[in-house]
């Protein structure tokens, strides 16, 4: 199987309210990884549609981010965890 790493980006500009994972953690599809307080005050939940291991965690609580900020990198484990 090919090694696929996916970069997780912020969906908005704002401040990292809470980092919900750690480096080397295993995460599941659509698991909440970050909470971002957008500049408009709304809390945005950040997740990704793959499961795998967090190989890089690039932000911490309180950090300013925008839509080009790479929050984390996840190595896909190729395990399908969806349900019907």
DOVEX-784373 format. One record per residue (C-alpha): residue in three letters; x, y, z. Coordinates in steps of 0.1 Angstrom, whole numbers, plus 5000, padded with zeros to 4 digits. Example, Ala and Ser with C-alpha at 12.3 -4.5 7.8 and 13.67 -1.06 7.14 Angstrom:
REM residues 2
<r 'ALA', <5123, 4955, 5078>>
<r 'SER', <5137, 4989, 5071>>
REM end
This chain:
REM residues 84
<r 'UNK', <5000, 5000, 5000>>
<r 'UNK', <5012, 5035, 4993>>
<r 'UNK', <5021, 5057, 5022>>
<r 'UNK', <4997, 5086, 5022>>
<r 'UNK', <5001, 5116, 5045>>
<r 'UNK', <4973, 5142, 5047>>
<r 'UNK', <4978, 5177, 5059>>
<r 'UNK', <4950, 5191, 5080>>
<r 'UNK', <4943, 5228, 5074>>
<r 'UNK', <4922, 5253, 5094>>
<r 'UNK', <4888, 5260, 5078>>
<r 'UNK', <4888, 5296, 5090>>
<r 'UNK', <4909, 5324, 5104>>
<r 'UNK', <4909, 5327, 5142>>
<r 'UNK', <4925, 5312, 5173>>
<r 'UNK', <4930, 5276, 5183>>
<r 'UNK', <4906, 5272, 5212>>
<r 'UNK', <4916, 5235, 5219>>
<r 'UNK', <4939, 5209, 5204>>
<r 'UNK', <4920, 5176, 5209>>
<r 'UNK', <4947, 5152, 5199>>
<r 'UNK', <4985, 5146, 5204>>
<r 'UNK', <5014, 5137, 5182>>
<r 'UNK', <5016, 5099, 5176>>
<r 'UNK', <4979, 5094, 5185>>
<r 'UNK', <4957, 5072, 5164>>
<r 'UNK', <4927, 5092, 5151>>
<r 'UNK', <4895, 5080, 5134>>
<r 'UNK', <4876, 5093, 5104>>
<r 'UNK', <4858, 5125, 5112>>
<r 'UNK', <4871, 5126, 5148>>
<r 'UNK', <4873, 5161, 5161>>
<r 'UNK', <4909, 5172, 5161>>
<r 'UNK', <4908, 5209, 5168>>
<r 'UNK', <4884, 5236, 5179>>
<r 'UNK', <4890, 5269, 5163>>
<r 'UNK', <4874, 5301, 5175>>
<r 'UNK', <4868, 5320, 5142>>
<r 'UNK', <4872, 5357, 5140>>
<r 'UNK', <4834, 5360, 5139>>
<r 'UNK', <4832, 5343, 5174>>
<r 'UNK', <4818, 5310, 5161>>
<r 'UNK', <4836, 5277, 5172>>
<r 'UNK', <4846, 5256, 5142>>
<r 'UNK', <4853, 5219, 5147>>
<r 'UNK', <4882, 5206, 5125>>
<r 'UNK', <4882, 5169, 5114>>
<r 'UNK', <4894, 5149, 5084>>
<r 'UNK', <4879, 5120, 5065>>
<r 'UNK', <4907, 5095, 5071>>
<r 'UNK', <4920, 5074, 5100>>
<r 'UNK', <4956, 5071, 5109>>
<r 'UNK', <4984, 5084, 5131>>
<r 'UNK', <4993, 5120, 5138>>
<r 'UNK', <5029, 5124, 5126>>
<r 'UNK', <5031, 5161, 5131>>
<r 'UNK', <5012, 5185, 5153>>
<r 'UNK', <5019, 5221, 5143>>
<r 'UNK', <4998, 5243, 5165>>
<r 'UNK', <4989, 5247, 5202>>
<r 'UNK', <4961, 5263, 5222>>
<r 'UNK', <4958, 5300, 5218>>
<r 'UNK', <4977, 5302, 5185>>
<r 'UNK', <4964, 5324, 5157>>
<r 'UNK', <4956, 5305, 5125>>
<r 'UNK', <4942, 5311, 5090>>
<r 'UNK', <4931, 5289, 5061>>
<r 'UNK', <4967, 5283, 5050>>
<r 'UNK', <4978, 5271, 5085>>
<r 'UNK', <4988, 5235, 5085>>
<r 'UNK', <4974, 5222, 5118>>
<r 'UNK', <4987, 5186, 5116>>
<r 'UNK', <4998, 5158, 5094>>
<r 'UNK', <4982, 5124, 5095>>
<r 'UNK', <4995, 5092, 5080>>
<r 'UNK', <4966, 5072, 5066>>
<r 'UNK', <4963, 5037, 5080>>
<r 'UNK', <4940, 5025, 5051>>
<r 'UNK', <4915, 5011, 5076>>
<r 'UNK', <4879, 5018, 5066>>
<r 'UNK', <4859, 5027, 5097>>
<r 'UNK', <4827, 5041, 5083>>
<r 'UNK', <4793, 5026, 5090>>
<r 'UNK', <4759, 5025, 5072>>
REM end
